[in-house]
């Protein structure tokens, strides 16, 4: 007999890292994919947040983070 413990309401967070969301085929597919994930909580990290014409099409339910370039001294 299995003693598998499940938490019905638990959805693991999955981090997606993408350079930017400029208009393109891969970027469009990425936005469609993360917008329709239901069994996980997707979080999107943009490396270049300034280049994101498709960022506005991400679901409001998604967590969105950005990495800013910093000048090294």
GITA-V727678 format. One record per residue. N is the residue number from 0. SS is DSSP state (helix for helix, strand for strand, loop for the rest). PHI is phi in whole degrees, -180 to 180 (999 if undefined). OMEGA is omega in degrees with one decimal (none if undefined). Layout:
BEGIN
N/SS/PHI/OMEGA, N/SS/PHI/OMEGA
END
This chain:
BEGIN
0/loop/999/-178.4, 1/loop/-83/177.0, 2/loop/-112/179.5, 3/loop/-70/178.8, 4/loop/-98/179.5, 5/loop/-120/175.7, 6/loop/-119/-172.4, 7/loop/-56/-176.3, 8/loop/-90/-175.8, 9/loop/-80/173.6, 10/loop/-125/-179.1, 11/loop/-66/177.1, 12/strand/-84/177.9, 13/strand/-122/-177.5, 14/strand/-96/175.9, 15/strand/-113/-180.0, 16/strand/-113/-179.5, 17/strand/-140/-176.6, 18/loop/-62/-180.0, 19/loop/-159/178.2, 20/loop/-122/172.6, 21/loop/-65/-179.9, 22/loop/-61/178.1, 23/loop/-173/-176.6, 24/helix/-65/179.9, 25/helix/-66/-179.5, 26/helix/-65/176.8, 27/helix/-62/177.9, 28/helix/-63/178.4, 29/helix/-61/180.0, 30/helix/-60/178.4, 31/helix/-61/-178.5, 32/helix/-64/-176.0, 33/helix/-69/178.1, 34/helix/-69/-175.3, 35/loop/-109/177.0, 36/loop/-76/-176.4, 37/loop/-120/-175.0, 38/loop/-96/176.8, 39/loop/-135/174.6, 40/strand/-105/-177.1, 41/strand/-74/172.2, 42/strand/-125/-175.9, 43/strand/-111/176.0, 44/strand/-114/176.2, 45/strand/-99/177.2, 46/loop/-75/178.8, 47/loop/-117/-174.5, 48/loop/-67/-178.8, 49/loop/-71/-178.2, 50/loop/-101/-175.2, 51/loop/-147/-179.5, 52/loop/-66/179.5, 53/loop/-95/-177.7, 54/helix/-60/178.9, 55/helix/-68/179.4, 56/helix/-93/175.1, 57/loop/-72/179.2, 58/loop/-59/178.5, 59/loop/-66/179.5, 60/loop/-78/-177.7, 61/loop/-80/170.5, 62/strand/-85/-177.9, 63/strand/-125/179.5, 64/strand/-124/176.6, 65/strand/-137/174.4, 66/loop/-106/179.5, 67/loop/-101/175.2, 68/loop/-70/177.7, 69/loop/-119/176.7, 70/loop/-73/176.5, 71/loop/-88/-177.7, 72/loop/-107/none
END
